[in-house]
Amino acid sequence: MLHAAPPLEVGGSGAAHTRCLLRDRGGHGAVPADPFPLYGDDAATTKFLLERILRGSSIAPYLPSSAASSSTAAVDADSAEREDEDTGEPASGLVPSAPVRGDGTTDASGAGAAPDTALQRPLESAASAPASCLPAILGPEGRILIVANRLPVTVKRLGDGWDYADSSGGLVSALRGVTGVKMTWVGWPGVSIPDKEEQTIVMNKLTSTMRCVPVFMDQELVDQYYSGYCNNILWPLFHYMGLPQDYRFNKTKDYKSQLKAYEKANQMFADVVCQIYEKGDIVWCHDYHLMLLPSLLKKHDIDMKVGWFLHTPFPSSEIYRALPNRMNLLKAVLKSDLVGFHTYDYARHFVSACTSLLGLESYLEGVEVEGRIVKVEAFPIGIDSSKFKDTLELPEVKAKIADFKSIFAGRQVMLGVDRFDMIKGLLQKVLAFEKYLEENTGMNEKVVLLQIAVPTRSDVPEYRRLASQVHELVARVNGRFGTIRTTPIHHLDQTVDFPELCALYAVTDVALVTSLRDGMNLVSYEYVACQESNKGVLILSEFAGAAQSLGAGAIIVNPWDTAEVANSIKAALTMPAHDREERHRHNYELVSAHSEQDWAEDYVRELHKTATKAPVHTKQPIVVLPIEETTSRYAQSRSRLLILGFHETLTEQVQSFERGASDQTASMKLKLNPEFKGPLKTLCDDEDMTVIVVSGYGRIILDENFREFEMWLAAENGMFLRRTTGEWMATTTEHLEIGCSDSVKKVIEYFTRRTPNSYLEQREKSFVWNYKYSDDDFGRNQAKEMLQHLGSYSSSNRSADVVQGRRSIEVRPVGVTKVSSFIVLRWNILVVGCVPAFYKLIHLFVQGNAVNEIIKELGRRRKSKNITTPIDFVLCIGHFLAKDEDVYTLPYFIQRASKRKAKAGQEDCTSIMFDDLKAENYFSCTVGRECSLAKYKLEGTSDVATLLRSLANTEAALDISDHDGSQL
């Protein structure tokens, strides 16, 4: 298969090139990183890869794009980092600015439409924005509900009235370019308004003229929800800073109260959305503030089209697992139709958390949960580059450029633009610049570092401490290397207006971004957009999301490696003009080709398509077993058959696959749950009831747990059968053995040593390797490698089959799959190419063989005793793997086979057993699974215990008269 050529690395190191490689979600190997999203249509992987190849060619501008942009005005534009009460320069263009009087009313010239119509107005077109494709997709009445923590309007008290000011932010800027569709914002207005009458005034103003619907929260809730759980718990964790060691933050309490406030705030957002929601609306939820929202919205309307997008990094599963309520947040987000991230790495981390913590299966498209595929995609955001290019052409900006060139004449300019935040690597940046000056004598008068640090959260002690450390370090560098004429570092704790920022970008020779962790960091995009004439060099932290897009044209650094950053500064300042131009050309074309409108449109288009096609990706749901109806049918029947699984049906509750959550040693020693002993005793003592326990485990385990009951046991998938009052009987497969079993055992033992927390179960006739307690990704990779070894063995040795379970691999004799009463196809592994992902699996299930042999034995005994009462009630229940689920349909196979034999004039001892079995009296039920061949489901063993107690109570209450014969 063709692959795109690697990105050009001009003067870059091998390590830098390695950092630009990504592994696609399907596990097909390393593919070159590019600035485009890892998503394609719902078509095959071939189209997915082909699209990536085309995007790297000269026709890329003509392809649909999914990189996009957003920019803030004059400050670091990481579009969804922590929001602040006052972020300085407002963004423009999204919210119409009508003159507002102090009483909250508008002038006559302002928008005066009623709220119900104003909410439906489409956004005003931006002059530079091309026509949107969304109207054609969503239709003339289509509407997008943007749900974010903050509205694009900040409400402030002004005397006796209210002031409505445009808010700044990358999300606001990005969505400004989406034109031609109806759009309504839902969010907090930025102020606590306890008075109901004042809430009504603000509500009317926001809905009637600004298409915004406020969520009113009191100050205590804001402190606990926003300042507490969002900014002190989630934000640090998502940026790899860990959970706080204490709770001495401003106006916050303990973790429980913050989590409770978070849940309450999300419910308030959901209530507001549900009030204004209309059928067909698309609901786009944003960021870590609203992780519970998708679940709450789906409870209101399961058909609601809901998407969730995270603008910060999503940490690796090992970091995320430290969060106490980690699983609840993941489950809530997975209620979305589409989960979006800025980069593939963040999407990969999210999928890994879902598989390792929730035990879900991942696919190329996303994660399977509750029988449906939740799409997880990367949608890189960018900027409106035309805005920066047009600003550079303004006369006043050209004058500023000339002024700056005069100020910095004779010196090369390095620029840093960041929020004053702990994740921005300000200390690391200054330390690296200091080391550069130490190692390059005389450059202190030839280079200047201009650092713009926009103040944020100055009321938080940690931020004040950071500011003090940065200021002290800057003073030290200036004291060591400054002269009467020059100062090496110009540090500004202030915002810079947009025209001045563009002018600074234009005159800068090297932009230095040393983020310790950033969702995207769009300062790098803004710098590239303003460098068409200067061809400056970008030094970019590998921990910024933008590194996955701009990595091929930038110098990628580890900000923690001071020496590496210092060497990169030297390389950037001395880079030949040709190399500078080549690097800039790559990034400039990328930044210019993908607008903020692309990002928003691509996400909304994909969300609409995913939600519309959801039924295609959804397996047939199964309903909960009606226990009352089952009990009633049981009471009305005369002869009953109960087929039970053992593991995770009669043992403990279905295990979470969260590593470390369970006792691994205890789980290997299976014990019958004491709750089942009483009900099982009652049911097994009933002469009209036949109870069969089917298990893949060996004879010893089944004997230890069930010897006291009158029932049938099937060990090792039917290789050994026994009535507990009799002796074990071997099936026709007794003589079969695994050929070269010592070699098989050595292979499994080898992988057991290599895979922590995995273990080998050696049974009488089979081997089972279990890795459910191992690291999810590592265990799966080890299993694939083991299958390659065992697959080759199976192809050359016809005496064994290799069976792959959910988190296990079993090797067993091939004969156990032969069933004489109906067609049997043995499971074979055919390796296509040498790619183990393309196994062709054809099989029929061993559990069916076990039950079939028992039923045939029952038929012979019933006939010998002249028992003619047919079985008229069957309950088959268990936590069977998909490969074993034909057991749920076995009675019908036997019934049809018996009828065929009868027509052929052949004698069949089972023919009389199921003649009266009606469909409404056959209950097949899976335990702990959402997708199954069974008709019904139960959540766990506690539900199974409830069912068996109900049946046992019914049995005890029945006044059973004498029958013609006794139940075997």
N, C-alpha and C positions, 0 to 999 in steps of 0.2 A: 504494500500500500504506500502511496506517495505521502510524504510529509513536507511541510513548509520548510524552507531554508531557515537556519538559525538567524536571530537578529544580529545585525552588524555590531561588532564590538570594536570600536576604534580606540586603539591604545588601551583597551581594558584588560584586566587580568583574567586568567582562567577562572578564578573564583567568582569574579563578577559575572562571567558568562554562565557559570553553574547556577548562580542565584536567579538567572532569568529563565531557567527551565522549570516547567510545571509538569505534574503528572495528571493526566486527564482522569475524570471521575470513573471511567470505565476500567481503569487499570491496564490500559493498552501500552503503557510505557511512557517514557518522557517525550513530550512534544514541546516545540519551541514556545516560549512565552511571547505573547503579543499583547497589544493594548486593547484587544477586543474581548468580548465576554465569552465565557465557555458555555454558550447555549446555541442551540440550533432549532430547527423545526422538530416536529414530532417524528420525523422520518428517521432513517437508519443512521448508524454511526458514519457510514461512508459520506453521506451528505454533510454531516457535522464536520468531519475532517476536511472535506473539499471546501467548505465555506471558509474554514480557517486559512487554507492555502490561498484562496482567492483574495482574502482580506490582506494578505501580505504582498499582493501584486499591484500593478499599476491601475487595475480597475476597482480597487478598494473603495474609492469615493462613490462609486455607483451602487455599492451593496447596501442593504439595510444595516444600519449601525446600532450598536448597543452601548458603546461608550458614550458618555455624555458629560454635561458640565454643570457647574454651579460655582458661583463666586460671591464672596462677600465684598462689600465696599471698604477698601482700605485696611483690612485686617486679614489675618490668617483665615483661609476659607476652608477649613476642615468642616464639612457641611453639617456634621451632627455631633460635634463634641459638646461638652457641657455648656448649657445656656446660662447667661447671666442676666441680672436685672437690667443692666445698662451696658450694651456692647458698643456704644459709640455711634459710628457712622451708620445711618439707616440705609437699607436697601430701597431702591426706587422701582416704580413701575408696576407693582402687582396690585396694590390697593388704590382705587381712585381716591384722590385727595379732595374732598369737598370742604369748604370753609366751615369750621365748627365753632359755635359760640360756647361760652362758658356754661350755659344751661344744658348743653348736650344736644341742642337742636341745630339744624343746618340752615344756611342761608337759602334764599329762594332759588338761587342758581344751582344748589346742590341736588344730588339725586333724591327724588321724592317718591319713588315707587314703593308700593306696599311690600311688606316683608315676604309675602307668599310669591310675589312675582320677581322681586329683586334677587331672591335666591336662585332663580332660574336663569339669570342673564349670563351669557357666555363672557369669558374674559376678553378684555380689550386686546387687540392684536398689537404685538410689539412691532415696531417699524422694521427691524432687521430680521424678524423671524419668518422663515418660509411657511407656506401653508401646512397646517397640521393634517396628518392622516387619520387622526382619531375620530373626527366627525363621521367619516365613512365607516369606521369600525363600530362605533358605539351607537350610531344613528342620531337623528335630529333631537331626540329626547334624552339621549344618554347624558349621564351626570357622574362626576367624580367627587366623592367625599374625601377630602384630605383631613386625616385625623392626626394631629401632632400635639405635643405637650403645650406649645405656645402658638397663639394666633399670629398671623402676619401683622397684627395691630397691637400696640401696647397701650393700654388704657391707664390714664393717670388722673388723679383728682386735681382739678384746677378751680380753686375757690369753691363756689357752690355748685359747679358743674364738673364736666369731665373733658379731658383732652385725649384725642385719638391720634397717636403717632405711628407711622410705619415702623415695623420691626426690621432689624437686620438679620441676616442668616443665609447660609448656603441653600437651604431648602426653599426659602422664599424666592431667592434669585433664580434657582433652577426651574421652578414651576411657573415663573413669570413668562417663559417662552412657550408654554403650552397654550395654544390659541384655538379658537373655534369650538370649544366644548364648554359645557356648563360645569362650574366648579364651586364647591362650597367648602369652607374651612371649619373645622371643629377643634377647639382648644381653649386653654386657659388664657384669659385676657391680660394676665400679668399683675393683677391687683386683687386683693380681697375686698369684696363688697357684701357686707352682712345684711344690709337693709334690702328688703324685698322690692320696695318701690324703686330704689336706685338700680337694682338689678334689671327691673323691667325697662327703665330708661336706656341703660347700656345695651340690653338685648335688642331693643327696637332699633337703636342706632346702628349696631353692628350688622344686623340681619337685613335692614332696609337699604343700606348704602354700600356695604362692604362685603356682602356675601359671607359673613362670618357668624358662627353660632358659638357663643361662649359656654364654657363649663365653669360654673362658679364654685370655688373652694374657699373655705375659711383659712385664715393664716396658720392655725395650728395644723391643719391637714397638709397645707403646702410645705410647712417645715418638716413634717414627718415623711411625707411622700416624696417631695422633690429634693429638698436639702438633705433629707435623711436617706431613704432607701435608694433613690436614683443616684444621687451624687456621692454618697459615702459608702455604698455597698456595690451597686452594679457598675458604676463608671470606673472606679479603681480596679475592680476585678477584670473587666473587659479590656483594660489597658495594662494588664499583667502587673499591677501594683499590689495585688492581694487584698484580702479583707482587712478592715481596720482592726487594730489590736485593742482599741478602746473606743468609747463613744462620747468623747469630750468635745464633740463638734457643736457648732452653734445651734441651740434650740432643738437638738435631737435627743431622743431617749434610747431605749434599748432596741435590740433587733426586732423583737416581736411587735412592738408598737409601730415600728417603721414598716414592717411587712404588712401589718393590718391596714395601715394608711395607704400603702401601695395598692392593696386589693380594693379598698374602698374607692380610691381615686379612679382606678380602671373601671369599676362598676359605674361610677358617675359618668365617665366618658361614654360607656356603652349605652347608658340610659338616654343620653342626649342624641347619640347617633341613631338609635332605634326610633326616637320621636320624629326625626326628619327623614328617615330612610324611606325610599320609594322603590317598588319592585323594579329591578334592572339597574339600580345604582351600583357603581363600583366603589368599594370602600378601601382606601389605601391608608393603612396604619403605619406610623413612623416611629422607629427607635425604641430603645430599651425602656423608656418610660411607660410603654404600653404593651408589654409582652403578654399580659393576660387578656388583652382586648379581643383578639381573634376568637378565642373560645367563648367569650361572653356574647359576641355578636352572632356566632353560629347557633348558640342556644336560642336566640330570638328567631332566627330564620336560617335553617340549614342550607338553603339555596342562595344565601347572600354571597356575592362575589367579594371575597376578603383577601387582601394582600398585606404582607408585613415586610418592611424594609428596615435593615439596621445600618445606621450611618457610622457606627464605630467599629473597631475590630471585634470579631468574635474570638475569644481565646481558645487555646487548645483544650481538649477535654480534660486533661490533667489539671489545668488551672480552673476550668469551669466547675469541676466536681467539688471544689471547696465550698460552693454556695449551698447553704442549708436546704433551700427549697428548689434545688436545681431541676428536679424532674417535673415539678408542676409547671414551671415556666416553659420548659421544652414542650410538654404536652399541649399547653395553651397555644404556643406559636404554631404547632403542627396542625392546628385546626384551620390555618390559612390555606388558601388555594395555591398561593405562590409566596415563597420566602426568598427575599432578595438580599444580596450583600454587594459591597463594592468590589471585592476581589475574590478570586477562586480560593485562595487560602482560607478566607473567613468562611466561605461556604463549606469547604472541606472540613474545617474544625467543627462547624455546626452538625454536619452529617455524622462525624465521628462521635460527637457527644450523644447524638440520638441512638447510634448503634451500641455504644459501650454502656450508656447509662439506662437506656430504655429497652435494650435488647431487640431493636428493630432492624429490619433488613434495608440495605441501601442499594440503589441502582443508579444507572447513568443519569436518569432524570431527577432523582431525589431520594425520598425515604418512603417506604411503605408503612402505613399506619392505618389500622382499622379497615383494611381491605381496599385502601385507595393509595395512589401515589401522590405525595405532596411534593411539588416541584421545588427544587432548591437551585437557584441560579445566581450567577455573578453579573452585575450590571455596573460597570465602572462609571463613575461620574466625572465630569470635566468642567469646563467653563464656557462662557459665551465669548470666544476669542475676538469676535468682531467688535464687541464693546471696547476692548482694550486697544485694538488697532485704530478704531475711529477716534478714541480719546487722544491718542498720540498725534493725530493730525490737527488737533485744535491749536490755534495760535498761542493761547496762554500756556498750553502744555509744552509746546516747542520752546517757548521762552524759559520755562522752568528747566527744561533739558539743558539749554545753553547755560543757564545759571549754575546748575549742578556741575557741568563740565568745567566751568571756571573755578568753582570752589575746590574741586578735587583734581585740578590740573597737575599733571606730573605723577599722579598716584593711581594705582589700580584699585577699583572699588569692589569690595565684597559686601553682599547684602544678606541680612537675615530678617524675615518678617514672621513673627510668631505671637501667639497669645502668651502672656506670662503664666505659663502652666508647667507643672512638673513633668509632663510627658513630652515637652518640646525639646528637651536636651540642651537648654541654654547653658548650663554649667559645662557640659561636655564640649559645646561649641567654643566657648571662651578658652577652655583648657587646651583644646587642639590648636587654636590660633596662637596661644602663648607658646606652645611647643614649636610651632612653625617659626615664630620669630626667634626663638632660642637657637634653632638649627640653621637659620638663614640670616646671618649677620648683615645688617644694613637695610633689610627689607622693611624695618619699622617706619622708615620715612617714604617708602615707595608703595605701601599697601595700607588701606584703611578698611576696617570692618564696621559697617553701619548696621546696628542692630535695633530694630523697632520691636519693642515688647509691649503689646497692648495689655493694660492691666485687667485682671479678672479676679473675682472672689478675694478681694483684699481684706475682707473681714475674717477669713479663715487663717488660723495661726500657722498652718503648714505653708500657706502661700506667702505669708509675711516673712517666714523664715527663709523660704526660697529666694524671695526678692533681696533679702539682706545678704545672702550668700553670693548671689550674682553680682550685686553692687560692689561687694568687697573684692570679688575676683577681678571685676573690670577695673577697679581702682588700682589693684596690684599690677595688672598688666600695663595700664597707662603710666603708672609710676615707674616701672622698670624700663619700658621701651619708649615712653613719650619724650618729646623734645620741646623746646620753646616754640618751634614752628609747627609741629605735628603732634597729633594724638592718635595712637593706633586704633582705638575703639571709640566710636560714637554710639553711646547707648541711650535710647529714647524710651522712657516709660510713658508712652502716649499713643493715641491713634494718629493716623495721617490721612488727610482727605484723598479721595480717589484720584483726582488729576495729578496730585503730587506723587502719589504712590506709583502711578504709571510712568511718570518721568524718572523716578528712581530706578524702576525696573529697566528702563531703556538705557541708562548710563552705566549699569552694573556690569562688571566683567565676570564675576563669579557669584552665583547664588548658593548659599550654604544652608541646607536643611538637615538638621541632626536630630530629628524626632526619635524619641525612645520607643514610641508606639503611636501611630496615627491611623485613623480610619482611612484617610486618603491624602490629605494635605495638598490643597489646590494652589498654594503659593507657588509650587513648582510649575504648574500649568500657566499661571498668570505671568510668571517670569519669562517662560518660553514664548508666550504670545506677544510680549513686548520687545523681543530680541531679534526681530527680523533684520535690522540694520547692523546691530552690534555683534551678533553671533556669540553671545556669552556662553559660559560653561556652567552646567548645573551639577552640584555635588548633592547627592540625595541619599538619605538614610535608607538602608534596606528594610527598616521596620515601618516605613511609611507605605500606605497602600499604593501610592502613586509609583513606587518603585517597580511594580509589576507591569505598569504601562510604559513608563519612561526609562526603564532600566537599560535599554540598548543604547540610548543616546546620552544618558547621564553617567557620572562617575558614582557608582554605588559604594557606600561605606557602612561600616559598623560603627555607630557613634560612640560605643563603649571603648573602642580601640583608638586611643588618642593618637598613637603613632601613625596608624593608617589614615586617619582624617588629616593629620598634619602633612603627610606625604601627598595626599590627594589635593590639598590646597596648593602645594607647590606644583604638582602636575597640571592643575587647572590654570594657574597663573602663567605657566611657561608653555602651554600647549600651542603647537604650531597652528597657524591660521587655517590650513586645510583640514586638520582634524577637528578644530572647533566648528567649522562650517558643516562638516559631514555629520557630526553629532547633532548640531542644531537642526539640520535639515530633517533628520529622522523625527525628532520630537515636535518640530514645528508643524510638519504635515499631519502628525497625529492629533495635536491639540486643535489645529484648524479644522480638521475634517469632522469632528464630533462635537456637537453643541449640547447645551443643557437640554434643549428641546428633544434631542435624540434620546437622552437618558430617560426622561419622563415618558415619552411616547413608547419607547421600547418596553418599559416595565408595564405600563397600562395595557398595551397591546398583548403582551404575553399573559398578563393576568386575565384579561378578557378571554383569550383563547383557551387558557388552562381551565378556567371556571366553566366555560361553555362545553368543553370536551370532557369534563370531569366524569360523566357516566361511562365514557370509554375506558378510563383508567381505573374504574371502580369495580371490584369483584362483587359478585352477588352477595348481599348481606344476609346473615343468618340471624334468626330471632332467638330470644331467650326461651328456654324450655318452660312451657306452662306447667308448673308443678301440680296445680290443682286438677287440671285436666288429665295429666298423666296418672295421678292417684285415682281419679274417678274411673278411667279406663282399666286400670289395674284391678280395681275392686270388682268390676263387671266381668272380668275374664275368668276362664276356668283352668287354663294351663299357660304358664308363663316362662319366658326365657330372659335371663338377665346376663348381659355380657359386659364385663368391667375391665378397664385398664387398671394398672397398678401405680406406676410412677406418676406423680403429680395428679393422680385421680383419687387414690385411697391413702396417699402418703401426706406430705406437707403441702401447704398452699403452693401454687405454681410459682416457681422461683423467679425473682427479678434477676436479670443477667448483669446487674451492677456488681462489678468486682469489689470484693471486700464486704459486701452487704450480707453475705451468708457464711455459715460455717461449712467450709468445703469438706472437711473430714466427716462431719455429721451427715452431709448430704449423700456421701458414698455408702453409708450404712442405712439402707432404706428400712423404715419401720412403718407398720400399719398405724395410721392415726387412731388413737384410742376412741375417738368419737364414732368410729365406724363399727366397733366391735359389737355393740348392742344391736343396732339395726341389722347388721349382717347375720348375726346369730338367729334373729327372728325370721329373716327371709330364707336363710338356708334350711331352717327346720320345717319350712312349709313344704308339704309333700307335692304340692302343685307348682312348685318353683324349681327351676334349674338355674344355678348360678355358675358362671364361668369367669375365671380371672385369667386374662391373657397378658403376658409380659415378655419382654426381651431378656429379662434377668434369669439367672440359673435356678436349678432345682432347690439348692440349699436355702436361698433367700425366700423363695415362695413357701417352702416347708416351714421355715421359722415363723412366718407371719400368718399362715392360713391353716395350719394343721388341725386347729380346733374346730374348724367349720366343715359342714357337709357341702362340698362344692367340687367343681372341676378346676384343675390348674393346667395351664399351658406354659411351659418354661422354654426359654431361648427361642421365642417366636414359633412355638409349635413343634420343636424337635423332640420334646419330651412331654408326655401327657400323663395326667394322673387324676383319679378320683381320690379325694383325701382319705377315704376309707380303704383304698386299695394301694397297689404298688405303681411305681412309675412305669409307663410304657413308652418305648421308643417308636417313633413313626418310621416310615419306610426309609427315612434318611439316616437311620442310626449308623449305618456302615460308612457313611460319607465322612470324610475328614478333609481338612484344609491341607492341600499339598504343600510341601516345603514350609510347614508352619513355623519352624525355627527361623527361617529367613524373614517371614512376615513379622514375627515377634521382634526380631532385631531392628527392622525398619521402624516399627512403632516405638520401641524403646529409645531409639536414636532421636526421634522427634519429641518424645516426652522429655528427654534431658535438655533439649534445645528450647523447649517452650515452658516457661515458668507457669506453675499452677495447673498444668495439664496432667492427666493421669491415664494409666492403662488398666482396663478391666479385662482380665483373662477368664473367659468362661469355658465351659466344658468343650464346646464345639466352635467357639468363635472368639475373636478379639475385638474390643471396642476401645478406641482412643477418644477421650473426652477433653475438650478445651474450653468449656463454657466459663471457667473462672480465669482464663488467660486474658491478656490484653486483646481487645476485639480485633483490631487491624492486624496485629502480629499473629494472633491465632489463626485468622482466616488465611493469611499468606502462608503460614506453615502448613495448613491443611491443603492448600492448593499444591504445594510442593510434595507433600506426602502422596496426594492423589496421583501425581505424575509417576512416582515410584511404584505405587500399588497398582495403578492403571496398566502400566507396562507388564507388571507381574500377572494381573488378571487376564490380559490378552494372550499371554503365553502359557497360562496354567488354567485349564478349564475346570478345575475342581473347586474353585473359590469365586465368590462374588465380593465386590467392594461396594459398600452401601454408605452413602454420605447422608448424615442427619443434619440437623440445624447447627449444632456445634459438636458434632461427633463424626467419627468414621468407623465403620464396622467392617470386618472381614469375616465371612462365614461360608460354610459349604454351599455349593451351588444347588444341591438337591433340595434344600429347604423350601424352595419356591415352587415345587411341583405340586399341583393340585389336580387330583384325578377327576373331579366332578365338573370342572369347567376349564375353559381355555387358559393356559398358563404361558406367560412369556417371561423368560428369565431376564433379569437386569444385566445388561452388558454395558461396558464403558468403551466407546469408540473414540479414539483421540483423532481429531481432525487437524492436520498440520502439525503440531506439537503444541497447540494452544489448548490448555486444559479447560478454558472457559467454554469451549464448544463441545461438551459431552452430549452424546445422544443417549438418553435414558429411556429404556423400555422395560417395564416390569409389571408384575402383579404382586400383591402384598402377602407377606408371610403370615400375618395375623389371620388372614382369611383361611389359610391352610390349617392353622391350629383349630379354629372354631369349626371348620368343616369336618375335620377328623373327629372332633368330639360329638358333633351332631350325628355323624354317621354311626358312631358307637352307641349313642342314645337311641337311634332308630332301630338298631339291631336288638338292643335290650328291650325296647318297648314292644317290638314285634314278638320277641320270645315270650313276653309276659302277656301278650294279647291286649296291650293298652292301645286304644283307638282314639282317645281324646286328642284332637290336634292342638298344637300350640296356637293360641289366639292373642297373645300379647308378647311383644319383644321390646326390650329396652337395651340399647347398645350405647355405652357411654365411656369416654376415655380421652386422655391427652395423647392421641396417636399422632405420629408424624404423618406428613402428607402421603408418604410412600405406603403407609399402612392403612389408609382410610377406606379401602375397599371393604373392610370389615363392616362398615356401616350399611352396605348394600348386600351383604352376603345372604341373608334369608331369602331375598328375591332371586338371587342366582340359583340357589338350591331349589326353590319352588319351581322356577322355569325349567331347570334341568330335570327335575322329577317328572314334570308333565311331559317333557320330550321323551323320556324313557318309557313313560306309560303308553304314549302313542305308538312307540316302537315295539310295545309288547314286552319290554324288559322289566324285570323285578327290581324295585328300588325300595330299600327299607326306610328311606326318609320321605317317601311320597306322601304318607299320611300326616306328616308332622306339621306342615304349614298350610294345609288346605283351607283353613278358616281364618288365616291371618289377613286382616283388612288393613288398608293403608293407614287409617286413623288410629290403629292399635300398634303401629310400628314407630317407635321413637328412637331416632339416632341423634346423639348429642355429643358434641365436642366440649372439652374443658380447657378454658384459658386460651382459645384461639378465635380469631375473628374471621378467618377464611377456612372453609372446610367443606367436604362432601356431605357432612352431617346436616340435618335439617334444622337442628337446634343447637344452642350453646349454653354453657354455664361458665361463670367467671372464674371459679376456683373450687378447691376442695371443700371449702365451707358450704358452698351451694350444693355440692354433691351430698354432703352430710345431711343437709336439710331435706333433700329429696329422699334419701334412703330412710331417714327417720319418718317422713310422711308415709312412705310405702309400708314400713314396719308397723306403724300405728294403725294403719288401715287393716293390715293383716291380723293384728291382735284383736281388732274390734269386730272382725267378720265372724259370723256364726257359721263355720264351715261344716257342711254336711258331708257324709261319707260319699266318696267317689267310687266309680267302678274299679279303679286301680290306684295305685300309689305312684307319686312322682319320683322319678329316678334322680 
